[in-house]
Amino acid sequence: MEKVIKLSQIKNAAQEAYNEAKGITGGKNANYIPYLANIDSNLFGLSVTLLDGTCINFGDTEYKFGIESVSKVPTAILAMIQHTPEGVLEKIGADATGLPFNSIFALLLENDHPSTPLVNAGAISACSMVAPQGDSEDKWNAIVKNITELCGSAPQLIDELYMSETATNFNNHAIAWLLKNYNRIYDDVDMSLDLYTRQCSLGITSSQLAIMGATIANKGLNPVTKLQVFDEAIAPKITSMIASVGFYQHTGDWLYTSGIPAKTGVGGGVMGVMPGLFGIAAFAPPLDDAGNSVKAQAAIKAFMNKLELGIFKGDTVKIIND
Ligand code: GLU
């Protein structure tokens, strides 16, 4: 079916979704990273970026929060740019784990394979793949440049978060060394883990994440800056990874109820990709038991349901100005 949606309908749906989700209580800030435990739990923002570059924002959409695991998406893209999607499939994989983001068990079960760049193990492995090999600063600059191009503006390291994570990331040390044991780390182990920890500590806004989502939805062409950030062949690859594991062990429930591939982070951010239509992002610190923002999930789901959209609906959707 061909479905026509007016720009005003999209703006109204975003406003209503924001208003409804704002009243939702429940969830708790991540407490295993001290910095995140102390962020104001009432912060909340919702952003949508359409593929003509229109940006719609409600609430705290310029607040810089910890990008955390949403950073796994841009670095997976960078690994694909530098090593091709096939190279990433061969070195890391593209399988859902069905287990929590930091699962060591997943790595053992997979029998030496990190599964996907969108869980901790695969993300540390992806950081190790980033070129140029052996040079921490150049690798870091490549990671930040890529995020900057995807968002159209630079993220900013939150030093306090970086120190907080570095002082407490013992589980990730275990994962990194297990990866080394399985020959799934392609550079220095400590450097790769440090790059992963640093990228998780980047401050980002929901408006920046919505633009990143829109760049992916637009086959690598940033709709705001008009820069072609990555080859269009990468878009369906990264979107399939987001769809299969973006919410960790709750990914199936998420896709079933929301209809949109999305990636979460324990900083409270969620970034959704609606191929050919828009990117969407929401941010609110309180999380559910799997580490996914309660309000951000509610807002994105409400937006999708109000517009009766979903990647599996089979509709051809056209957005028109009114
Ligand atoms: N830096 C966090 C960690 O490695 C990210 C987790 C997440 O956002 O899911 O534990």
Residues whose N, C-alpha, C, O or C-beta is under 5 A from the ligand:
A	BS01	LIG	E68 S69 F101 N120 C200 T264 G265 V266 G267
